Amino acid sequence: MPAILVTGATGLVGSRLLPRLAEAGFDCRALVRGDVALPAGTTGVRGDLGDPGSLRKAVDGIEAVVHLAALFRTDDEDAIWRANRDGTRHLVDAVKAHAPRARFVMASTGNVYDADAPRPSREGDTATPTAAYPASKLAAETLLRDSGLTWAILRLPFVYGDGDGHLGSIPALAPRFGMHPAQAYSVAHHRDVAIAVRLALTGAMDGRLVNVTDDAPVTVYEMAQFAGDSIEGSSEPLTNPWSGRMDGSLARELGFQPTVPTIHVAAREGIL
């Protein structure tokens, strides 16, 4: 198994992905800024995406990168751009300089897609986000695509499961962000994010933008119910019923099949 560097290893996705990669036999190295508890079979290496000089040790000898680190829920837009665009630039430059043959797998977001999509969004659709988070992630995608490295970019939906608390946040987030209870969003379980990443590490997704999603979008109202809470329903028409939904056909063509095909399956298996 290749030696891989994982950034964002202690975040929502990384903390569930890292142990799965280690259990699969990967030699995992996690980029950390301080002393943190890491799962068995992984090694922490000090470094900071904001400090280019600290990254050489992290990338020396690696065969692949899984870049998950990102900044999302903050009102500090400058910090978002520094973390998501500039941090990616520093990591790309370090890999180009010290591990140019490494495969670079980056997690991006389905939030890059335009809200007025006329159908579930596809990888080739024009994306013109204006909010700092998706705009900075799209800029990071462009940096990687233009880098000359071997790359794959996974656009993730609403990721949930393993008791991560993400679903539990929906009852509070829905009114805060004006989410219509009938709006349906693409989702994916952490187990299937790991499957998609492992597939990308084989080279099956090289040079591709790939939407990762399960088989059935979930409404905000249903998410709140699965979270064990409830929100007010509404019969007001949706602005756009396709907003928030991604087309996962390409991922299937490349060999991805979700093992948790719907959130209902996750609930039955007790892995929400």
N, C-alpha and C positions, 0 to 999 in steps of 0.2 A: 504493500500500500504506500502511496506517496506521502511525503512529509508536507503538511499543509499549515499555513498560517491562517488563523481565524481572527478577524477584527470584530468588535462588538460582541465578544464572547460572553459577556455578563448581562446583555440586554434581553429583551423579551424573546426574540427569536434565538439569539446566540446561546443563551443559557439552556435551551431545550435542544438545540442542534448539536452543540459541542459534545455532550455525552453520547449522543447517537453516532456521531462520526467516530469517536473513540471506540465505542462498542463494536463498530464495523471493522475495526482494525487499522484505521488511519493513525499515522503518527502526527498528533495534533499539537500545534504550538499556538497559544493564545496571546494576543497583544494586550497587555495590561499596563495601567499607569501606577499601580500600587500593589500591595499585598491583598490578594483576593483568594477565596477558596475556589478551586477548580476541580472538575471531576477526575476520577482515576483515569490514568492513561493519557493525560494532557500535561503540557508544560507551559508555564507562564514566562513571557519574555517582556521586559520593561520597554516601553516605547509610547510615543504619543503622536497621533496623526497630525497634530499641530506643530510638531517639531521634526522637520525632515531629517535632521542629523541623527535622531534617535532610532530611525527605522532600518538602518543597515543590518544591525545584528538580528533584527526580527526576520528579515527576508533572506539572509545568508543560508544557502543550502536547501531552500524550500523548492518543492516541485509544483505547488499550487497555492493560490490565495482564495479564501472565501471572505469577501468583504461585506460585512453586515453593519458596521458602525454607522450610525446616523443620528441626527438630532431632529426631533419632531415637535413635541408639544411644549413650545416655549413662545413667548411673545418677542423674544430677541431675534429679529430676522438676521442681523449681522452674524450672530452666533450660528444660526442655521446654515448660512452660506459658508462660513469658515469650516464648519464640521463636515458638511456634505459635499461641497464642491472642492474647497481647498484641501481638505483632508484626503479626498480621493486623489487629487493631483499629486500630493506628496507621496502617497503610497504607490501610485502608478510610476512616478519617477524613480522611486527606490527599487521597484521590481525591474524596471528597464535597466537600471544601472548595475544591479547585483544579482538578479535572478531572471534574466530576459527570456528564458525558455519556460518559465512557470506559467501554468494556466491560471487565468484570473477570472474567478466567478464572483459577480457582484449582485447583491440584492437591491432591487429598485422597488418601485411602487406603482400600483395601478392608478394612483391618484394623479399621475401625469396626464391621463386622458381627459379630453374635453368633456364638460358636463352636458353638452348638447349633442352627444353622439346619437346617431339614428338607429343604432343596434348595439349589441355587446361589442366593446372596443377590441380591435385587433392590433397586432404589433406594428403593422405598417401604417396605421392611422396617424394623421397629423396630430401632434400634441403641443399645445400652446399654454401651459399652465402659468398662472400669474402669482399664486400664493408661494411663499418662500420655500416651503418644504418640497412640493413637487417640482417647482422650477429649479431648485438647487440639485435635486436628484436627476432631473433631465440633463442638466449641465454636466453632472458627474458621469452620466452615461456617455455623453459625447466625448468627454476626455478619454474614457476607456476605449471607445470605439475607434478613436483616432490615434491610439497609442502605438500601434504596431505589435502589441502583445496578442497572444492567443486568449480570447475572452468569450464569456457568455454572460448575459444579463437576464436575471430572473425578475420579472415584475410581479410582486406579491400582492395579494388582496388583503382583506381583513383576516389576520392570522389568529387562531384561537386554540385552546385545548390545554391539557396537562395542568389545569388549575392555574393558568397564568393571570387570571383576573381581567383579561381583555373584554370578554363578554360582560363581566360584572360592571364594567365602566359604562356600558351603553345606556342604562336608564338615566345616568347623569349627563352623558354627552349629548343625547338626543335633543333635549330642550336647549342646551347651551349652543349647539350648532344648527338648530332649526331643522333637524332631520325629520323628514316626513315618516310616520310610522309604517306606511306602505312601501317605502322605497326599499328595493332589494339590492343587496350587495354580494358580490362574489366573495367567497371565503375559502380558507384552506386550513386544515389541521396541522399542527407542528410536525406530526409524524410524516405527513406528505410533503411538507417543505423540505424535510431531511431527505426524502426519496428524490425530490427534484434536484437538490444540490448534489447528491451522490451521482445522479445521472449526468449532470453537467460536468462533474469531475472526470467522467470517462471520456469526454470529448464529444458526446452526442449532440451537444448544443453549441459547439464552437461557432463563433461569429454570428450568433443569433440573439435577438431579443425574444424572450419567451414569457408569455402569461402563464402563471401557475395558479390554478383554481380547481376546486372540486366540481362535482357534477350539478349542483343546485344552489343558486343564490338564495339568500335568506333575508327576509324583511327586518327592518329595525324593530318592529313590533314583536316578531318571533324571537329575535336576539334577546330582547328584554325578558321575554318569558323564559327562555333557556337560562338566563342569568338569575332566575328566581325572583324577579321583580316584574312590574308591569308599568306600561306607559299608556297614556290616553290614545285611543284610536282616532281615526279621522276619515271622513268620506270626501274630503276635498281632493280635487284631481291633482295628480303628480305633475310637476313641471316637465319632467322627462323620465319616463319609466325605465329607460336604458342607462341612465347615469349610475355609475358605480359598478356596472357589470362588465366583465371581461370575457372574451371568447378564448376558450382553452383548447381549441382544435389543434394548434401547432404543437403544443406540448404532447398531446396524444400521438400525433404523427411521429414525434421524435422518441417515443417509447415511454412517456410518463403515464402512469395509471394511478389515481388516488386510491389508497387503501381505506380511507375514510371518505366515501363518496358523498355523504351528506351530513349535515349537523345532527340529523335525527339518528344516524348510525352512531355518531360519537356519544349522543345522550344514552342510547341503549347500552353501549359498551362502558359507560361510566368514565369517559375520558374528556369530558368538557373542560 
